[in-house]
């Protein structure tokens, strides 16, 4: 799994995770989710190492 170094890469990671299921990116505030994940990752964009449960809680919180 490559390291995520930018906001754009982090947002795409979130979008890919969301759209791997039945949802679409338009149902979520991707920017807000990514900001929350950035904080959870300790101020880095390397968000793919966040625990699964915390990741999906952040996504759920960003539902529109």
Biopython code that builds the backbone (N, CA, C, O; Angstrom):
import numpy as np
from Bio.PDB.StructureBuilder import StructureBuilder

atoms = [
    (1, "UNK", "N", (0.840, -1.168, 0.000)),
    (1, "UNK", "CA", (0.000, 0.000, 0.000)),
    (1, "UNK", "C", (0.895, 1.245, 0.000)),
    (1, "UNK", "O", (1.664, 1.447, 0.940)),
    (2, "UNK", "N", (0.807, 2.072, -1.033)),
    (2, "UNK", "CA", (1.662, 3.262, -1.100)),
    (2, "UNK", "C", (1.256, 4.303, -0.058)),
    (2, "UNK", "O", (0.113, 4.339, 0.397)),
    (3, "UNK", "N", (2.204, 5.132, 0.300)),
    (3, "UNK", "CA", (1.953, 6.212, 1.237)),
    (3, "UNK", "C", (1.143, 7.310, 0.568)),
    (3, "UNK", "O", (1.355, 7.627, -0.603)),
    (4, "UNK", "N", (0.225, 7.883, 1.312)),
    (4, "UNK", "CA", (-0.565, 9.008, 0.822)),
    (4, "UNK", "C", (0.131, 10.273, 1.291)),
    (4, "UNK", "O", (0.344, 10.460, 2.489)),
    (5, "UNK", "N", (0.489, 11.148, 0.347)),
    (5, "UNK", "CA", (1.282, 12.332, 0.667)),
    (5, "UNK", "C", (0.547, 13.659, 0.489)),
    (5, "UNK", "O", (1.031, 14.692, 0.951)),
    (6, "UNK", "N", (-0.609, 13.650, -0.170)),
    (6, "UNK", "CA", (-1.298, 14.909, -0.464)),
    (6, "UNK", "C", (-2.782, 14.812, -0.143)),
    (6, "UNK", "O", (-3.336, 13.718, -0.028)),
    (7, "UNK", "N", (-3.417, 15.967, 0.001)),
    (7, "UNK", "CA", (-4.861, 16.005, 0.217)),
    (7, "UNK", "C", (-5.586, 15.326, -0.943)),
    (7, "UNK", "O", (-6.535, 14.574, -0.723)),
    (8, "UNK", "N", (-5.156, 15.580, -2.151)),
    (8, "UNK", "CA", (-5.811, 14.987, -3.326)),
    (8, "UNK", "C", (-5.769, 13.465, -3.247)),
    (8, "UNK", "O", (-6.781, 12.808, -3.493)),
    (9, "UNK", "N", (-4.621, 12.899, -2.910)),
    (9, "UNK", "CA", (-4.506, 11.443, -2.769)),
    (9, "UNK", "C", (-5.383, 10.931, -1.636)),
    (9, "UNK", "O", (-6.010, 9.879, -1.761)),
    (10, "UNK", "N", (-5.430, 11.667, -0.530)),
    (10, "UNK", "CA", (-6.262, 11.263, 0.608)),
    (10, "UNK", "C", (-7.741, 11.296, 0.230)),
    (10, "UNK", "O", (-8.491, 10.382, 0.573)),
    (11, "UNK", "N", (-8.159, 12.339, -0.469)),
    (11, "UNK", "CA", (-9.557, 12.427, -0.894)),
    (11, "UNK", "C", (-9.908, 11.282, -1.836)),
    (11, "UNK", "O", (-10.991, 10.706, -1.735)),
    (12, "UNK", "N", (-9.006, 10.951, -2.747)),
    (12, "UNK", "CA", (-9.269, 9.848, -3.667)),
    (12, "UNK", "C", (-9.351, 8.528, -2.924)),
    (12, "UNK", "O", (-10.161, 7.670, -3.278)),
    (13, "UNK", "N", (-8.530, 8.350, -1.905)),
    (13, "UNK", "CA", (-8.572, 7.143, -1.081)),
    (13, "UNK", "C", (-9.943, 7.011, -0.414)),
    (13, "UNK", "O", (-10.522, 5.925, -0.384)),
    (14, "UNK", "N", (-10.457, 8.117, 0.118)),
    (14, "UNK", "CA", (-11.773, 8.120, 0.757)),
    (14, "UNK", "C", (-12.858, 7.816, -0.270)),
    (14, "UNK", "O", (-13.740, 6.996, -0.017)),
    (15, "UNK", "N", (-12.797, 8.465, -1.414)),
    (15, "UNK", "CA", (-13.785, 8.245, -2.476)),
    (15, "UNK", "C", (-13.777, 6.788, -2.922)),
    (15, "UNK", "O", (-14.834, 6.178, -3.079)),
    (16, "UNK", "N", (-12.598, 6.236, -3.125)),
    (16, "UNK", "CA", (-12.494, 4.833, -3.547)),
    (16, "UNK", "C", (-13.111, 3.897, -2.518)),
    (16, "UNK", "O", (-13.797, 2.939, -2.877)),
    (17, "UNK", "N", (-12.870, 4.170, -1.240)),
    (17, "UNK", "CA", (-13.438, 3.330, -0.174)),
    (17, "UNK", "C", (-14.962, 3.429, -0.163)),
    (17, "UNK", "O", (-15.654, 2.419, -0.039)),
    (18, "UNK", "N", (-15.475, 4.640, -0.293)),
    (18, "UNK", "CA", (-16.928, 4.852, -0.295)),
    (18, "UNK", "C", (-17.570, 4.155, -1.486)),
    (18, "UNK", "O", (-18.575, 3.460, -1.342)),
    (19, "UNK", "N", (-16.986, 4.345, -2.657)),
    (19, "UNK", "CA", (-17.589, 3.826, -3.878)),
    (19, "UNK", "C", (-17.333, 2.338, -4.081)),
    (19, "UNK", "O", (-17.860, 1.744, -5.022)),
    (20, "UNK", "N", (-16.534, 1.732, -3.217)),
    (20, "UNK", "CA", (-16.354, 0.280, -3.275)),
    (20, "UNK", "C", (-17.629, -0.422, -2.814)),
    (20, "UNK", "O", (-17.842, -1.599, -3.105)),
    (21, "UNK", "N", (-18.469, 0.312, -2.094)),
    (21, "UNK", "CA", (-19.762, -0.206, -1.657)),
    (21, "UNK", "C", (-20.860, 0.317, -2.566)),
    (21, "UNK", "O", (-20.646, 0.515, -3.762)),
    (22, "UNK", "N", (-22.024, 0.536, -2.000)),
    (22, "UNK", "CA", (-23.179, 0.982, -2.780)),
    (22, "UNK", "C", (-23.349, 2.497, -2.802)),
    (22, "UNK", "O", (-24.230, 3.004, -3.497)),
    (23, "UNK", "N", (-22.540, 3.216, -2.068)),
    (23, "UNK", "CA", (-22.680, 4.671, -1.953)),
    (23, "UNK", "C", (-21.889, 5.382, -3.053)),
    (23, "UNK", "O", (-21.082, 4.771, -3.753)),
    (24, "UNK", "N", (-22.138, 6.676, -3.187)),
    (24, "UNK", "CA", (-21.374, 7.515, -4.110)),
    (24, "UNK", "C", (-20.769, 8.679, -3.346)),
    (24, "UNK", "O", (-21.216, 9.025, -2.253)),
    (25, "UNK", "N", (-19.768, 9.263, -3.926)),
    (25, "UNK", "CA", (-19.073, 10.393, -3.289)),
    (25, "UNK", "C", (-20.001, 11.566, -3.030)),
    (25, "UNK", "O", (-19.760, 12.359, -2.120)),
    (26, "UNK", "N", (-21.063, 11.683, -3.823)),
    (26, "UNK", "CA", (-21.968, 12.820, -3.710)),
    (26, "UNK", "C", (-22.831, 12.763, -2.454)),
    (26, "UNK", "O", (-23.493, 13.743, -2.111)),
    (27, "UNK", "N", (-22.828, 11.645, -1.780)),
    (27, "UNK", "CA", (-23.601, 11.479, -0.546)),
    (27, "UNK", "C", (-22.799, 11.903, 0.685)),
    (27, "UNK", "O", (-23.305, 11.838, 1.806)),
    (28, "UNK", "N", (-21.547, 12.337, 0.485)),
    (28, "UNK", "CA", (-20.642, 12.626, 1.593)),
    (28, "UNK", "C", (-19.891, 13.931, 1.362)),
    (28, "UNK", "O", (-19.681, 14.352, 0.225)),
    (29, "UNK", "N", (-19.496, 14.554, 2.450)),
    (29, "UNK", "CA", (-18.653, 15.739, 2.407)),
    (29, "UNK", "C", (-17.203, 15.250, 2.468)),
    (29, "UNK", "O", (-16.627, 15.118, 3.548)),
    (30, "UNK", "N", (-16.636, 14.990, 1.322)),
    (30, "UNK", "CA", (-15.296, 14.395, 1.223)),
    (30, "UNK", "C", (-14.252, 15.282, 1.893)),
    (30, "UNK", "O", (-13.354, 14.782, 2.571)),
    (31, "UNK", "N", (-14.362, 16.571, 1.710)),
    (31, "UNK", "CA", (-13.396, 17.504, 2.292)),
    (31, "UNK", "C", (-13.415, 17.407, 3.827)),
    (31, "UNK", "O", (-12.358, 17.341, 4.456)),
    (32, "UNK", "N", (-14.594, 17.398, 4.418)),
    (32, "UNK", "CA", (-14.715, 17.312, 5.880)),
    (32, "UNK", "C", (-14.203, 15.961, 6.391)),
    (32, "UNK", "O", (-13.530, 15.898, 7.420)),
    (33, "UNK", "N", (-14.520, 14.894, 5.680)),
    (33, "UNK", "CA", (-14.048, 13.565, 6.077)),
    (33, "UNK", "C", (-12.527, 13.525, 6.050)),
    (33, "UNK", "O", (-11.891, 13.033, 6.982)),
    (34, "UNK", "N", (-11.958, 14.043, 4.984)),
    (34, "UNK", "CA", (-10.508, 14.031, 4.835)),
    (34, "UNK", "C", (-9.837, 14.866, 5.924)),
    (34, "UNK", "O", (-8.797, 14.475, 6.454)),
    (35, "UNK", "N", (-10.427, 16.012, 6.258)),
    (35, "UNK", "CA", (-9.887, 16.832, 7.358)),
    (35, "UNK", "C", (-9.888, 16.049, 8.667)),
    (35, "UNK", "O", (-8.911, 16.070, 9.416)),
    (36, "UNK", "N", (-10.988, 15.362, 8.931)),
    (36, "UNK", "CA", (-11.100, 14.580, 10.169)),
    (36, "UNK", "C", (-10.058, 13.454, 10.184)),
    (36, "UNK", "O", (-9.414, 13.215, 11.206)),
    (37, "UNK", "N", (-9.898, 12.784, 9.079)),
    (37, "UNK", "CA", (-8.918, 11.699, 8.999)),
    (37, "UNK", "C", (-7.495, 12.231, 9.147)),
    (37, "UNK", "O", (-6.644, 11.581, 9.754)),
    (38, "UNK", "N", (-7.241, 13.412, 8.592)),
    (38, "UNK", "CA", (-5.936, 14.058, 8.738)),
    (38, "UNK", "C", (-5.620, 14.256, 10.217)),
    (38, "UNK", "O", (-4.506, 13.986, 10.666)),
    (39, "UNK", "N", (-6.607, 14.727, 10.962)),
    (39, "UNK", "CA", (-6.417, 14.902, 12.406)),
    (39, "UNK", "C", (-6.179, 13.567, 13.105)),
    (39, "UNK", "O", (-5.299, 13.453, 13.958)),
    (40, "UNK", "N", (-6.970, 12.553, 12.736)),
    (40, "UNK", "CA", (-6.803, 11.226, 13.340)),
    (40, "UNK", "C", (-5.423, 10.635, 13.045)),
    (40, "UNK", "O", (-4.877, 9.886, 13.854)),
    (41, "UNK", "N", (-4.872, 10.973, 11.897)),
    (41, "UNK", "CA", (-3.561, 10.449, 11.493)),
    (41, "UNK", "C", (-2.411, 11.278, 12.082)),
    (41, "UNK", "O", (-1.252, 11.094, 11.712)),
    (42, "UNK", "N", (-2.739, 12.177, 12.986)),
    (42, "UNK", "CA", (-1.695, 12.951, 13.647)),
    (42, "UNK", "C", (-1.135, 14.079, 12.814)),
    (42, "UNK", "O", (0.024, 14.460, 12.978)),
    (43, "UNK", "N", (-1.950, 14.620, 11.915)),
    (43, "UNK", "CA", (-1.509, 15.744, 11.100)),
    (43, "UNK", "C", (-0.720, 15.331, 9.874)),
    (43, "UNK", "O", (0.128, 16.080, 9.387)),
    (44, "UNK", "N", (-1.003, 14.133, 9.377)),
    (44, "UNK", "CA", (-0.382, 13.684, 8.116)),
    (44, "UNK", "C", (-1.479, 13.204, 7.177)),
    (44, "UNK", "O", (-2.595, 12.915, 7.608)),
    (45, "UNK", "N", (-1.160, 13.124, 5.912)),
    (45, "UNK", "CA", (-2.124, 12.618, 4.921)),
    (45, "UNK", "C", (-2.081, 11.103, 4.829)),
    (45, "UNK", "O", (-2.865, 10.512, 4.087)),
    (46, "UNK", "N", (-1.197, 10.471, 5.554)),
    (46, "UNK", "CA", (-1.028, 9.018, 5.504)),
    (46, "UNK", "C", (-2.165, 8.333, 6.277)),
    (46, "UNK", "O", (-1.950, 7.743, 7.336)),
    (47, "UNK", "N", (-3.381, 8.429, 5.717)),
    (47, "UNK", "CA", (-4.597, 8.035, 6.428)),
    (47, "UNK", "C", (-4.960, 6.564, 6.294)),
    (47, "UNK", "O", (-5.855, 6.087, 6.993)),
    (48, "UNK", "N", (-4.290, 5.840, 5.419)),
    (48, "UNK", "CA", (-4.678, 4.443, 5.212)),
    (48, "UNK", "C", (-4.319, 3.547, 6.393)),
    (48, "UNK", "O", (-4.722, 2.385, 6.435)),
    (49, "UNK", "N", (-3.566, 4.078, 7.350)),
    (49, "UNK", "CA", (-3.196, 3.291, 8.524)),
    (49, "UNK", "C", (-4.133, 3.521, 9.712)),
    (49, "UNK", "O", (-3.934, 2.948, 10.783)),
    (50, "UNK", "N", (-5.138, 4.347, 9.522)),
    (50, "UNK", "CA", (-6.132, 4.573, 10.581)),
    (50, "UNK", "C", (-6.942, 3.296, 10.744)),
    (50, "UNK", "O", (-7.282, 2.630, 9.766)),
    (51, "UNK", "N", (-7.246, 2.965, 11.990)),
    (51, "UNK", "CA", (-8.020, 1.753, 12.249)),
    (51, "UNK", "C", (-9.346, 1.798, 11.489)),
    (51, "UNK", "O", (-9.995, 2.839, 11.393)),
    (52, "UNK", "N", (-9.719, 0.655, 10.963)),
    (52, "UNK", "CA", (-10.914, 0.490, 10.140)),
    (52, "UNK", "C", (-12.145, 1.143, 10.789)),
    (52, "UNK", "O", (-12.865, 1.896, 10.134)),
    (53, "UNK", "N", (-12.377, 0.860, 12.046)),
    (53, "UNK", "CA", (-13.551, 1.386, 12.756)),
    (53, "UNK", "C", (-13.537, 2.913, 12.805)),
    (53, "UNK", "O", (-14.571, 3.546, 12.596)),
    (54, "UNK", "N", (-12.392, 3.501, 13.076)),
    (54, "UNK", "CA", (-12.285, 4.962, 13.159)),
    (54, "UNK", "C", (-12.458, 5.594, 11.775)),
    (54, "UNK", "O", (-13.075, 6.650, 11.637)),
    (55, "UNK", "N", (-11.911, 4.942, 10.766)),
    (55, "UNK", "CA", (-12.051, 5.434, 9.398)),
    (55, "UNK", "C", (-13.531, 5.529, 9.026)),
    (55, "UNK", "O", (-13.990, 6.565, 8.546)),
    (56, "UNK", "N", (-14.276, 4.439, 9.249)),
    (56, "UNK", "CA", (-15.679, 4.421, 8.830)),
    (56, "UNK", "C", (-16.561, 5.312, 9.700)),
    (56, "UNK", "O", (-17.592, 5.799, 9.236)),
    (57, "UNK", "N", (-16.175, 5.529, 10.942)),
    (57, "UNK", "CA", (-16.903, 6.510, 11.773)),
    (57, "UNK", "C", (-16.758, 7.902, 11.188)),
    (57, "UNK", "O", (-17.721, 8.668, 11.143)),
    (58, "UNK", "N", (-15.548, 8.229, 10.738)),
    (58, "UNK", "CA", (-15.313, 9.535, 10.123)),
    (58, "UNK", "C", (-16.132, 9.673, 8.844)),
    (58, "UNK", "O", (-16.695, 10.734, 8.573)),
    (59, "UNK", "N", (-16.195, 8.608, 8.064)),
    (59, "UNK", "CA", (-16.984, 8.642, 6.827)),
    (59, "UNK", "C", (-18.465, 8.836, 7.162)),
    (59, "UNK", "O", (-19.137, 9.668, 6.554)),
    (60, "UNK", "N", (-18.960, 8.078, 8.114)),
    (60, "UNK", "CA", (-20.369, 8.205, 8.518)),
    (60, "UNK", "C", (-20.681, 9.625, 8.993)),
    (60, "UNK", "O", (-21.746, 10.163, 8.693)),
    (61, "UNK", "N", (-19.763, 10.219, 9.725)),
    (61, "UNK", "CA", (-19.966, 11.581, 10.226)),
    (61, "UNK", "C", (-20.037, 12.592, 9.078)),
    (61, "UNK", "O", (-20.610, 13.670, 9.235)),
    (62, "UNK", "N", (-19.459, 12.248, 7.932)),
    (62, "UNK", "CA", (-19.454, 13.143, 6.783)),
    (62, "UNK", "C", (-20.595, 12.915, 5.821)),
    (62, "UNK", "O", (-20.609, 13.484, 4.730)),
    (63, "UNK", "N", (-21.561, 12.085, 6.210)),
    (63, "UNK", "CA", (-22.718, 11.867, 5.340)),
    (63, "UNK", "C", (-23.543, 13.136, 5.246)),
    (63, "UNK", "O", (-23.723, 13.848, 6.234)),
    (64, "UNK", "N", (-24.046, 13.414, 4.047)),
    (64, "UNK", "CA", (-24.885, 14.614, 3.846)),
    (64, "UNK", "C", (-26.323, 14.318, 4.119)),
    (64, "UNK", "O", (-27.169, 15.204, 4.001)),
]
sb = StructureBuilder()
sb.init_structure("model")
sb.init_model(0)
sb.init_chain("A")
sb.init_seg("    ")
for serial, (resi, resn, name, xyz) in enumerate(atoms, 1):
    if name == "N":
        sb.init_residue(resn, " ", resi, " ")
    sb.init_atom(name, np.array(xyz, "f"), 0.0, 1.0, " ", f" {name:<3s}", serial, name[0])
structure = sb.get_structure()
